[in-house]
């Protein structure tokens, strides 16, 4: 009977974990005692540790709906406009962002994840753990020992803690380093650590994870793919060091920081465990949740059609058309025939037929007028069934989102859901991180390697863009690009390849170019139908945007400052 009561309480605690709120620093689902069951007894249950770690993973969230009304974070940058003019994502663009009016305020919830990871690391040694045959090759006795099992569990917790810490760092610039479970008896009014201290802490956690985890997703058995790996920790560290080397945090331009970032990315590349996936559109459309070769770390797969409901053009069963790409993003896609930017007179771009012959990634990422979706052409021209400002949800720019959307999803009549994750790290980003860092560290001496890596991305099956050229390549022959010219092309390649994946918002900030890039209007394309297949194209201003020096970092919420004044506010707020 006593054993039955024990398991009943364990089940109740597990339910508490699954439904715990994310708005309090100490709300982590930890068991508070009672009924003669202690924390030690809970950790002595063979299922408890793994269930607890799974609950740490539960703090990872997809980013397909950041305003609870279907917005992507891209609408907070020059990538997109949100068709819902009342969306809170507009706070990021209109100059009202501040301590009393926050957006994406995840400060407290990230500390919930950190606290859970700390609690796990403090209790896992000596706990009971069911031995699982969870890694490949199967049935290897050395992988099933208690020490090996605990080591892998620890590695996952270290990675998750590092991940949550980095999410704090990229938003707020620094955070309070907490590596133990705090209680109400501790002083919780603590000042933030320095940026460099935070980088060191995240790096250390990444290394602790790397020393304990399977190398890549394929070393986990199929049912465990999606758990942390060495390559996930390497990708996190490579992104961390890229940020640390960038002008926002490295104003002196210390090239050793850029070289460290390049080395971190190369470390992952040298594992040979990831590659460029053959189909760009299908990177996110998983079959039965299988990891593809490009995916390094992602959320669990969502079986959903809400991504389409939120973002498909409005004539498709009254979808909401939320994410409207800007003309600025459309213009970033080069010409496929020449591999040149459309601003280059020799690119082959035709303004009277602006979408013809472009980089195929334009078709994969953005729906433009006349493009086929779900078996029929989209009409974004004025008066078309998906047309500009046709109703409150209609496109504000003349474009709709294509990336992430599945033509197999349906939401009227028969409902069809599609499995998709949110991908946090993929191999193309690692290659772009490497190319950028190497160019800043070594410049002209590394051009051959930089171009080789960039062309791996450009040569993806179905994309197959010409090898990267620069504006100083002449008809008389190839002229080697300068470091400055190559920087521009690397950044544009990053903008195109990673669009809508929440990089642009932070990239412009870490490059310290916010005032020049985000503090100006974003535009769209007004398309007028002259005859059945004849249109005119007129760019127009969609909305004015505001960016000031304070906007390089998130404001600390006034609620957090009221609880812990020692945090201090970020400059300008």
C-alpha positions as CSV (number, residue, x, y, z in Angstrom):
1,X,0.0,0.0,0.0
2,X,2.7,2.4,0.9
3,X,4.4,1.7,-2.4
4,X,1.2,2.5,-4.2
5,X,0.9,5.8,-2.4
6,X,4.4,6.6,-3.4
7,X,3.7,6.1,-7.1
8,X,0.4,8.0,-6.9
9,X,2.3,11.0,-5.5
10,X,5.0,10.6,-8.2
11,X,2.2,10.8,-10.8
12,X,0.8,13.9,-9.3
13,X,4.2,15.5,-9.2
14,X,4.7,14.6,-12.9
15,X,1.4,16.3,-13.7
16,X,2.5,19.4,-11.8
17,X,5.6,19.4,-13.9
18,X,3.7,19.2,-17.1
19,X,1.4,22.1,-16.2
20,X,3.7,24.4,-14.2
21,X,3.5,28.1,-14.8
22,X,6.4,29.9,-16.4
23,X,6.0,33.3,-14.9
24,X,7.9,32.9,-11.6
25,X,11.5,32.6,-10.7
26,X,11.0,29.7,-8.3
27,X,8.0,27.9,-10.0
28,X,9.7,24.8,-11.3
29,X,7.4,22.0,-10.3
30,X,9.9,20.8,-7.6
31,X,8.3,18.6,-4.9
32,X,7.9,20.4,-1.6
33,X,7.5,17.4,0.7
34,X,4.6,16.0,2.6
35,X,2.9,12.6,3.0
36,X,6.2,11.2,4.2
37,X,7.7,11.3,0.7
38,X,11.0,13.1,0.5
39,X,13.0,14.5,-2.5
40,X,15.5,11.8,-1.9
41,X,12.8,9.1,-2.3
42,X,11.5,10.7,-5.5
43,X,15.0,10.7,-7.0
44,X,15.4,7.1,-5.9
45,X,12.5,6.2,-8.2
46,X,14.0,4.8,-11.5
47,X,11.7,6.9,-13.7
48,X,12.0,10.2,-11.9
49,X,15.3,11.5,-13.2
50,X,14.4,11.0,-16.9
51,X,11.0,12.5,-16.4
52,X,12.5,15.5,-14.7
53,X,15.0,16.0,-17.5
54,X,12.1,15.7,-20.1
55,X,10.5,18.6,-18.1
56,X,13.6,20.7,-18.6
57,X,13.3,20.1,-22.4
58,X,9.7,21.3,-22.1
59,X,11.0,24.9,-21.6
60,X,12.1,24.9,-25.2
61,X,9.4,26.5,-27.3
62,X,8.8,26.8,-31.0
63,X,8.7,30.3,-32.5
64,X,5.9,30.1,-35.0
65,X,3.6,32.3,-33.0
66,X,5.4,34.9,-30.9
67,X,2.4,37.2,-30.2
68,X,-0.3,34.6,-29.6
69,X,-1.9,35.8,-32.8
70,X,0.2,34.1,-35.4
71,X,3.1,36.5,-35.8
72,X,6.7,35.4,-36.7
73,X,9.5,37.4,-35.1
74,X,10.6,38.3,-38.6
75,X,8.0,41.1,-38.5
76,X,10.1,42.8,-35.8
77,X,12.9,43.3,-38.4
78,X,13.0,44.5,-42.0
79,X,12.2,41.0,-43.2
80,X,8.4,41.4,-42.8
81,X,5.3,43.4,-41.8
82,X,2.6,41.7,-39.8
83,X,-0.9,42.0,-41.4
84,X,-2.4,42.4,-38.0
85,X,-1.7,46.1,-37.3
86,X,-2.7,45.5,-33.6
87,X,-0.1,42.8,-33.1
88,X,2.3,43.4,-30.2
89,X,5.2,42.6,-32.5
90,X,4.9,46.1,-33.7
91,X,6.2,47.4,-30.4
92,X,9.7,46.4,-31.7
93,X,9.3,48.8,-34.7
94,X,7.3,51.9,-33.6
95,X,9.5,53.4,-30.8
96,X,7.3,52.3,-27.9
97,X,9.4,49.4,-26.7
98,X,10.4,49.9,-23.1
99,X,10.4,48.5,-19.5
100,X,6.6,49.1,-19.2
101,X,5.8,47.9,-22.7
102,X,7.8,44.7,-23.4
103,X,7.6,42.1,-26.1
104,X,9.1,38.5,-26.1
105,X,9.7,39.0,-22.4
106,X,11.1,35.6,-21.6
107,X,13.4,36.7,-18.8
108,X,11.6,34.8,-16.0
109,X,10.7,31.7,-18.1
110,X,14.4,31.2,-19.2
111,X,15.3,31.2,-15.5
112,X,12.7,28.5,-14.9
113,X,14.6,26.4,-17.4
114,X,18.0,27.2,-15.8
115,X,16.6,26.4,-12.4
116,X,15.3,23.1,-13.5
117,X,18.7,22.2,-15.1
118,X,20.5,23.2,-11.9
119,X,18.1,21.1,-9.8
120,X,18.7,18.1,-12.1
121,X,22.5,18.5,-11.9
122,X,22.4,18.7,-8.1
123,X,20.3,15.5,-7.7
124,X,21.3,13.2,-10.5
125,X,24.4,11.7,-8.9
126,X,23.3,8.7,-6.8
127,X,19.8,8.8,-8.1
128,X,18.2,5.7,-9.5
129,X,18.1,5.6,-13.3
130,X,16.6,2.9,-15.5
131,X,19.3,1.7,-17.9
132,X,18.1,2.3,-21.5
133,X,19.6,1.0,-24.7
134,X,19.3,4.6,-26.1
135,X,22.4,5.1,-28.3
136,X,23.8,3.3,-31.3
137,X,25.3,0.8,-31.9
138,X,22.7,-1.0,-29.9
139,X,23.4,-3.5,-27.1
140,X,26.8,-2.1,-26.2
141,X,27.3,-2.9,-22.6
142,X,29.6,0.0,-21.9
143,X,26.9,2.4,-23.0
144,X,24.4,0.9,-20.6
145,X,26.4,1.2,-17.4
146,X,25.0,3.5,-14.7
147,X,27.9,5.9,-15.2
148,X,27.4,6.1,-18.9
149,X,23.6,6.7,-18.5
150,X,24.1,9.4,-15.9
151,X,26.9,11.0,-18.0
152,X,24.5,11.4,-20.9
153,X,21.8,12.8,-18.7
154,X,24.2,15.4,-17.3
155,X,25.4,16.3,-20.7
156,X,21.8,17.1,-21.8
157,X,21.3,19.3,-18.7
158,X,24.5,21.2,-19.3
159,X,23.5,21.9,-22.9
160,X,20.0,23.0,-22.0
161,X,21.4,25.3,-19.3
162,X,23.8,26.8,-21.8
163,X,21.0,27.2,-24.3
164,X,18.8,29.1,-21.9
165,X,21.7,31.3,-20.8
166,X,22.5,32.2,-24.4
167,X,18.9,33.1,-25.0
168,X,19.2,35.6,-22.1
169,X,22.5,36.9,-23.4
170,X,21.4,37.7,-26.9
171,X,18.4,39.6,-25.7
172,X,19.6,41.4,-22.6
173,X,23.4,41.6,-23.1
174,X,24.2,40.0,-19.8
175,X,22.4,38.1,-17.0
176,X,22.8,36.8,-13.5
177,X,24.8,33.6,-13.6
178,X,23.0,31.1,-11.4
179,X,24.5,27.6,-11.3
180,X,22.8,26.3,-8.2
181,X,19.2,26.0,-7.0
182,X,18.3,29.2,-5.2
183,X,15.7,29.2,-2.4
184,X,13.5,31.9,-0.9
185,X,16.1,32.2,1.9
186,X,18.8,33.3,-0.7
187,X,19.4,36.9,-1.7
188,X,17.6,37.1,-5.1
189,X,18.4,40.7,-5.7
190,X,21.6,40.1,-7.6
191,X,23.5,42.2,-10.1
192,X,24.0,40.9,-13.6
193,X,27.4,39.4,-14.5
194,X,29.5,41.0,-17.2
195,X,29.2,40.0,-20.8
196,X,32.6,38.3,-20.8
197,X,31.7,36.3,-17.7
198,X,28.5,35.2,-19.3
199,X,30.3,34.1,-22.4
200,X,32.8,32.1,-20.3
201,X,30.0,30.4,-18.3
202,X,28.0,29.4,-21.5
203,X,31.2,28.2,-23.1
204,X,32.1,26.0,-20.1
205,X,28.6,24.5,-20.1
206,X,28.9,23.7,-23.8
207,X,32.2,22.0,-23.1
208,X,30.7,20.0,-20.2
209,X,28.0,18.9,-22.6
210,X,30.4,18.0,-25.4
211,X,32.4,15.8,-23.1
212,X,29.3,13.7,-22.2
213,X,27.0,13.6,-25.1
214,X,26.6,11.4,-28.2
215,X,28.3,13.0,-31.2
216,X,25.2,13.8,-33.3
217,X,21.6,12.9,-33.7
218,X,22.4,9.6,-35.5
219,X,24.2,8.3,-32.4
220,X,20.9,8.4,-30.5
221,X,18.5,5.6,-31.5
222,X,15.5,6.8,-33.5
223,X,13.2,7.3,-30.6
224,X,15.7,9.6,-28.8
225,X,16.7,11.8,-31.8
226,X,15.9,15.4,-30.8
227,X,17.9,15.1,-27.6
228,X,21.1,17.2,-27.2
229,X,24.3,16.1,-28.9
230,X,27.9,17.2,-29.1
231,X,27.2,18.9,-32.4
232,X,24.3,20.8,-30.9
233,X,26.6,22.1,-28.2
234,X,29.3,22.9,-30.8
235,X,26.7,24.9,-32.8
236,X,25.6,26.8,-29.8
237,X,29.2,27.7,-28.9
238,X,30.0,28.7,-32.5
239,X,27.0,31.1,-32.5
240,X,27.9,32.4,-29.0
241,X,31.5,33.2,-30.1
242,X,30.3,34.8,-33.3
243,X,28.2,37.2,-31.3
244,X,31.1,37.8,-28.9
245,X,33.4,38.7,-31.9
246,X,30.9,41.0,-33.6
247,X,31.1,44.9,-33.3
248,X,28.3,45.1,-30.8
249,X,30.4,43.3,-28.2
250,X,33.9,43.6,-29.8
251,X,34.1,47.3,-30.6
252,X,37.9,47.2,-30.8
253,X,37.7,44.6,-33.6
254,X,39.9,42.0,-31.8
255,X,40.6,39.5,-34.6
256,X,41.5,36.8,-32.1
257,X,37.8,36.7,-31.1
258,X,36.8,36.3,-34.8
259,X,39.4,33.5,-35.1
260,X,37.9,31.7,-32.1
261,X,34.5,31.9,-33.6
262,X,35.8,30.5,-36.9
263,X,37.6,27.7,-35.0
264,X,34.4,26.8,-33.1
265,X,32.4,26.5,-36.3
266,X,35.1,24.5,-38.0
267,X,35.2,22.1,-35.1
268,X,31.6,21.1,-35.9
269,X,32.3,21.0,-39.6
270,X,35.2,18.6,-39.0
271,X,32.9,16.0,-37.4
272,X,31.5,15.3,-40.9
273,X,28.2,14.5,-39.2
274,X,26.1,17.1,-40.9
275,X,25.7,18.3,-44.4
276,X,23.5,20.5,-46.7
277,X,20.1,18.8,-47.1
278,X,19.1,18.2,-50.7
279,X,15.7,19.9,-50.5
280,X,15.5,23.4,-49.0
281,X,11.7,23.5,-48.6
282,X,11.7,20.1,-46.9
283,X,14.2,21.0,-44.2
284,X,11.3,21.8,-41.9
285,X,8.7,19.4,-43.3
286,X,9.7,16.2,-41.5
287,X,8.5,12.7,-42.4
288,X,7.5,10.9,-39.2
289,X,9.8,13.3,-37.2
290,X,13.0,12.0,-38.7
291,X,16.1,14.3,-38.4
292,X,17.5,15.2,-41.7
293,X,21.3,15.6,-42.2
294,X,21.2,19.4,-42.0
295,X,19.2,19.7,-38.7
296,X,21.5,19.9,-35.7
297,X,18.9,20.7,-32.9
298,X,15.2,21.4,-33.0
299,X,12.1,21.3,-30.9
300,X,9.9,18.2,-31.0
301,X,7.8,18.1,-34.1
302,X,4.4,19.8,-34.0
303,X,1.5,18.1,-35.7
304,X,-0.3,21.2,-36.8
305,X,-2.0,23.3,-39.5
306,X,-1.9,26.6,-37.5
307,X,1.2,27.7,-39.3
308,X,-0.8,27.7,-42.6
309,X,-3.9,29.2,-41.0
310,X,-1.8,32.0,-39.6
311,X,0.3,32.7,-42.7
312,X,-1.3,31.4,-46.0
313,X,-2.8,33.9,-48.4
314,X,-6.3,35.1,-47.4
315,X,-8.2,33.4,-50.2
316,X,-7.1,29.9,-49.0
317,X,-10.0,29.0,-46.7
318,X,-9.9,32.4,-45.0
319,X,-6.3,32.1,-43.8
320,X,-4.9,35.1,-41.9
321,X,-1.9,36.0,-44.1
322,X,0.0,37.3,-41.1
323,X,3.7,37.4,-42.2
324,X,4.1,39.8,-45.2
325,X,7.7,39.9,-46.5
326,X,9.1,43.3,-47.4
327,X,10.4,44.5,-50.7
328,X,13.8,44.9,-49.0
329,X,13.9,41.1,-48.4
330,X,12.7,40.3,-51.9
331,X,15.4,42.5,-53.4
332,X,18.1,40.6,-51.6
333,X,17.6,37.5,-53.7
334,X,20.0,37.5,-56.7
335,X,19.6,36.5,-60.3
336,X,20.1,32.8,-60.8
337,X,21.5,33.1,-64.4
338,X,24.3,35.4,-63.3
339,X,24.6,35.0,-59.6
340,X,24.7,38.8,-59.3
341,X,22.6,41.2,-57.1
342,X,19.7,42.8,-58.9
343,X,21.3,46.2,-58.4
344,X,24.2,45.1,-60.6
345,X,23.5,46.4,-64.2
346,X,24.9,43.2,-65.6
347,X,22.7,40.9,-63.4
348,X,20.0,40.4,-66.0
349,X,17.2,41.7,-63.7
350,X,14.1,43.0,-65.5
351,X,12.0,45.4,-63.4
352,X,8.9,44.8,-65.6
353,X,9.2,41.1,-64.9
354,X,10.8,41.2,-61.4
355,X,10.4,37.6,-60.2
356,X,11.7,35.9,-63.3
357,X,15.0,34.1,-63.2
358,X,15.7,34.8,-59.5
359,X,17.4,32.7,-56.9
360,X,15.1,29.7,-56.4
361,X,15.1,30.4,-52.6
362,X,12.8,33.3,-53.4
363,X,10.2,30.8,-54.6
364,X,10.8,28.7,-51.5
365,X,10.6,31.5,-49.0
366,X,8.1,34.1,-50.4
367,X,4.8,34.0,-52.2
368,X,4.6,36.6,-54.9
369,X,1.9,37.4,-57.4
370,X,1.3,34.6,-59.8
371,X,3.2,32.0,-57.8
372,X,1.3,28.7,-57.5
373,X,0.2,27.6,-54.0
374,X,-2.0,24.5,-53.4
375,X,-2.6,24.1,-57.1
376,X,-3.6,27.6,-58.2
377,X,-1.9,31.0,-58.6
378,X,-1.9,33.6,-55.9
379,X,-3.3,37.0,-56.8
380,X,-1.6,39.8,-54.8
381,X,-2.3,42.5,-57.4
382,X,-4.7,45.2,-56.4
383,X,-8.2,43.7,-56.6
384,X,-7.0,40.2,-56.7
385,X,-8.4,37.6,-54.4
386,X,-5.3,37.8,-52.2
387,X,-4.7,41.4,-53.1
388,X,-3.1,44.3,-51.4
389,X,-5.3,45.6,-48.5
390,X,-8.3,43.7,-49.8
391,X,-9.5,43.2,-46.2
392,X,-8.1,43.6,-42.7
393,X,-5.9,40.4,-43.0
394,X,-4.7,40.9,-46.6
395,X,-1.1,41.5,-47.4
396,X,0.3,44.9,-46.6
397,X,3.3,44.5,-48.8
398,X,2.1,42.5,-51.8
399,X,3.8,39.3,-50.5
400,X,3.0,36.4,-48.3
401,X,5.2,33.9,-46.4
402,X,6.0,30.6,-48.2
403,X,8.7,29.2,-46.0
404,X,7.5,26.6,-43.4
405,X,4.1,26.2,-45.2
406,X,3.0,22.8,-46.4
407,X,0.7,22.4,-49.3
408,X,-0.6,19.2,-47.7
409,X,-2.1,21.0,-44.7
410,X,-5.8,21.7,-44.7
411,X,-8.1,23.5,-42.2
412,X,-11.5,23.7,-43.8
413,X,-13.7,20.6,-44.1
414,X,-11.2,17.8,-43.7
415,X,-8.4,18.8,-41.4
416,X,-4.9,17.7,-42.2
417,X,-2.0,18.5,-39.8
418,X,1.7,18.4,-40.8
419,X,4.6,17.5,-38.5
420,X,7.1,20.4,-38.2
421,X,9.7,21.4,-35.7
422,X,11.2,24.8,-35.0
423,X,14.9,24.3,-35.9
424,X,17.3,26.1,-33.6
425,X,20.5,25.1,-35.3
426,X,21.1,23.8,-38.8
427,X,24.3,23.2,-40.8
428,X,23.9,26.1,-43.3
429,X,24.1,28.6,-40.4
430,X,27.3,26.9,-39.1
431,X,28.9,27.4,-42.6
432,X,27.8,31.0,-42.7
433,X,29.1,31.6,-39.2
434,X,32.4,30.1,-40.3
435,X,32.6,32.1,-43.5
436,X,31.9,35.4,-41.7
437,X,34.3,34.8,-38.9
438,X,37.1,33.7,-41.2
439,X,36.7,36.7,-43.4
440,X,36.9,39.0,-40.4
441,X,39.9,37.1,-38.9
442,X,42.0,36.5,-42.0
443,X,40.5,38.5,-44.9
444,X,42.1,38.0,-48.4
445,X,44.3,35.1,-47.3
446,X,41.2,32.9,-46.6
447,X,39.2,33.8,-49.6
448,X,39.5,30.4,-51.3
449,X,38.1,28.6,-48.2
450,X,35.4,31.2,-47.6
451,X,34.1,30.9,-51.2
452,X,34.3,27.1,-51.0
453,X,32.1,27.0,-47.9
454,X,29.6,29.6,-49.2
455,X,29.2,27.7,-52.5
456,X,28.3,24.5,-50.6
457,X,25.1,26.4,-49.6
458,X,24.5,28.0,-53.0
459,X,24.9,24.6,-54.8
460,X,22.2,22.9,-52.8
461,X,20.0,20.7,-55.0
462,X,17.2,22.7,-56.4
463,X,19.0,26.0,-55.6
464,X,22.2,25.6,-57.6
465,X,23.1,29.3,-57.7
466,X,26.3,30.1,-59.7
467,X,29.5,30.3,-57.6
468,X,29.6,33.4,-55.5
469,X,30.8,36.5,-57.4
470,X,31.3,40.0,-56.3
471,X,30.6,43.4,-57.8
472,X,34.2,43.7,-58.9
473,X,34.1,40.6,-61.1
474,X,34.3,42.0,-64.6
475,X,33.6,40.6,-68.1
476,X,37.4,40.5,-68.7
477,X,37.8,37.9,-66.0
478,X,37.5,37.1,-62.3
479,X,38.9,39.7,-59.9
480,X,39.4,38.6,-56.3
481,X,37.1,40.3,-54.0
482,X,38.3,42.5,-51.2
483,X,37.4,41.8,-47.5
484,X,34.8,44.5,-47.5
485,X,33.1,43.3,-50.7
486,X,33.1,39.7,-49.4
487,X,31.6,40.9,-46.1
488,X,28.7,42.3,-48.0
489,X,28.1,39.1,-50.0
490,X,28.4,36.9,-46.9
491,X,25.9,39.1,-45.1
492,X,23.5,39.0,-48.0
493,X,23.9,35.2,-48.3
494,X,23.0,34.9,-44.6
495,X,20.0,37.2,-45.1
496,X,18.6,35.1,-47.9
497,X,19.4,31.6,-46.6
498,X,18.3,32.2,-43.1
499,X,15.3,34.5,-43.7
500,X,12.4,34.2,-41.2
501,X,14.6,32.1,-38.8
502,X,15.1,34.9,-36.2
503,X,18.7,35.7,-37.3
504,X,18.2,39.0,-39.1
505,X,16.8,40.8,-35.9
506,X,20.0,39.9,-34.0
507,X,22.5,40.0,-36.9
508,X,21.8,43.7,-37.7
509,X,22.3,44.5,-34.0
510,X,25.5,42.5,-33.5
511,X,26.9,44.2,-36.7
512,X,26.0,47.5,-35.0
513,X,24.0,48.7,-38.0
514,X,20.6,49.2,-36.5
515,X,20.4,52.9,-36.9
516,X,21.2,52.6,-40.6
517,X,19.2,49.5,-41.4
518,X,16.1,49.5,-39.2
519,X,15.5,53.2,-38.6
520,X,13.8,53.8,-41.9
521,X,10.6,52.8,-43.8
522,X,10.0,49.3,-45.1
523,X,8.4,49.0,-48.5
524,X,6.2,46.7,-50.6
525,X,5.1,46.3,-54.2
526,X,1.8,47.6,-55.5
527,X,0.9,45.5,-58.5
528,X,-1.7,46.7,-61.0
529,X,-3.2,44.4,-63.5
530,X,-3.3,46.0,-67.0
531,X,-4.5,42.9,-68.9
532,X,-4.7,39.1,-68.2
533,X,-0.9,38.6,-68.1
534,X,0.3,42.2,-68.0
535,X,1.1,44.0,-64.7
536,X,2.8,47.2,-63.6
537,X,5.0,47.2,-60.5
538,X,5.3,50.2,-58.2
539,X,7.2,50.1,-54.9
540,X,5.6,52.0,-52.0
541,X,6.2,52.7,-48.4
542,X,4.3,50.3,-46.1
543,X,5.2,51.7,-42.7
544,X,7.9,53.8,-41.0
545,X,10.2,52.2,-38.5
546,X,12.0,53.6,-35.6
547,X,15.3,52.3,-34.2
548,X,17.4,54.2,-31.6
549,X,20.6,53.3,-29.8
550,X,18.8,51.8,-26.8
551,X,17.1,49.2,-29.1
552,X,20.3,47.2,-29.5
553,X,19.3,45.3,-26.3
554,X,16.0,44.3,-24.8
555,X,14.7,46.4,-21.9
556,X,14.6,44.7,-18.5
557,X,10.9,44.6,-17.6
558,X,9.9,47.0,-14.9
559,X,8.3,44.1,-13.1
560,X,11.6,42.3,-12.9
561,X,13.4,45.5,-11.8
562,X,10.8,46.0,-9.0
563,X,11.6,42.5,-7.7
564,X,15.4,42.8,-8.2
565,X,16.6,46.4,-8.6
566,X,20.2,45.2,-8.6
567,X,19.7,43.9,-12.1
568,X,20.0,47.4,-13.5
569,X,18.4,48.6,-16.7
570,X,19.9,48.5,-20.1
571,X,21.2,51.8,-21.4
572,X,18.7,54.3,-22.7
573,X,15.5,52.8,-21.2
